[in-house]
Structures are given as C-alpha cells and as structure tokens.
Amino acid sequence: MKNNDSSILYEVHNGLYVNLTNRCPCACVFCLRNTTDRVGRSDSLWLDAEPTAEDVERLFAERDISKYEEIVFCGFGEPTERLDALLEIAAFLKAHYDKPIRLNTNGLGDLVNGRPIAPLLAGKVDVVSISLNTPSEARYMKEVRPCFGAGSYGALLRFAEECTKCVPKVVLTTVATTLTKEEEEACALIARSMGAMYRIRPFE
Ligand code: SF4
C-alpha cells in the first residue's frame, strides 16, 4: 500500500473519516474533486490503491479513537462502491469502539451493488446521510449525472426509505444557497414523508 495514511483516515472537525475509494457512479457538476485534492486534515484524498479492510483496521488500531465524536465513511468517492469492505470495517468498529458510525452516500448503493443494501447496514451503521441535492428529478439528472441514467433519483428515494426501516437515523441533505426556500421546503417534505430528517449542509 503506497497511500499516505491520511489519504485513508482523515480528520474533519471532531470526526474521523474513512476514504475507501475514488470510484463513484456520478459526475456531479459541483463535486469537490473538481476543485481540490483534499478535505479536512488530509494531504490528498486521491488513492494510489484502494485500502483493504485489514489496512483500514490496522490504521484504526494505531490511533487514539477516544478523542473523536464519530466515525464517518466519506471520501473522494462513493463508499458503497466498497460495500464488502465497508461492512467488514463497520463490524470491526462496532466490536472495538463505542462510537457512532455514519455513512455519507449519494444514495445509489442499490444500483451500484445490484441489490437492496439497506438491510445490510442494520446494526453496523448508526446514521445514513444521503445527498438528495434537489427535489427535482430533472435537475438531479442534469447536475448529478449518474451513470445509471433514468430511474436513479427514484432508486435514491427507495434506498432512503428502506434505510429508515433498518438504521436509527436517516438524513437527506442539500447544500445551502443552491435551492430556493420553496425547494428546500419540498426536500423537507420528501424527508418527512419517509420518516427521515432533512439537513441543509453549509456551502463549501
Ligand atoms: S456523488 Fe459525491 S463523489 Fe460522486 S461525483 Fe457527486 S459529489 Fe463527487
């Protein structure tokens, strides 16, 4: 493994973040990867090679985890592209540390893996945060540009709803300043209708 360790585990505020992959089925026009190489206290989130679950677990074992408020699967790619590793690492974390585990995802993990994945997250992930981005499917297709094409927005919504049955907390997110008040209210309604929370993330 040639990766710098901070490419794999990196700190953002009081959380410890896990960067498993640079693969993503989307090509968001606003993707941070288009404008920067790093987030938080990382040198670069571009990976020379995807770390194995064992690589990641070793890096956790070398750290003092007690100082972090949460552990977050989120990086320069879609974590559910590495579903097996994600589940293995999450089980390891649950067995060794008493920290909340969050998955930040674009919500297309069912399409990535060709099967419903929400039930697999039960007992391993405490919070699923899903980038809804917009209440409009047409705008979603234009700005997120998922490789799966039509049906992607519906798949995101189905995944989110399934997560509310399997995971303690599900949050749909949009980014501040990108939507009108009416659009934000529409997103809040979508979240409420499925028993999820709605959060407007700060613009970065
Ligand atoms: S889903 Fe995330 S990682 Fe993928 S292109 Fe969009 S912003 Fe970038």
Boltz pocket constraint, residues with backbone or C-beta under 6 A from the ligand:
constraints:
  - pocket:
      binder: B
      contacts: [[A, 24], [A, 25], [A, 26], [A, 27], [A, 28], [A, 30], [A, 31], [A, 32], [A, 33], [A, 75], [A, 76], [A, 77], [A, 78], [A, 106], [A, 144]]
      max_distance: 6.0
